[in-house]
Amino acid sequence: MTQFSIELLNFLAQKQDIDEFLRYSLETAMNDLLPAELSAFLGYEPYDKVGYNSGNSRNGNFTPALIPAYGRRDDHLEAYLIKTP
């Protein structure tokens, strides 16, 4: 069993709202993908010397959070990892 299946079974056993579980799972997955997408966009990993004095230094971090229930608030950015219909 995967970690996702175990968490889903626990969630269902406690008779909690499935929408909240799916929202949490989607948020976790997106927050794991955001740093990888940033590395791909910038072309270098965190703490890599390539980024020094380039104007795109990765000097700081934040904990990303998926604000809306399912998706972006406005659709002005193109999604590279997950295409929306």
LINNORTA-V976509 format. One line per field, one symbol per residue. ss: DSSP state (H for helix, E for strand, - for the rest). Layout:
# LINNORTA-V976509
ss=???
This chain:
# LINNORTA-V976509
ss=--HHHHHHHHHHH----HHHHHHHHHHHHHHHHHHHHHHHHH------HHH----------------------------------
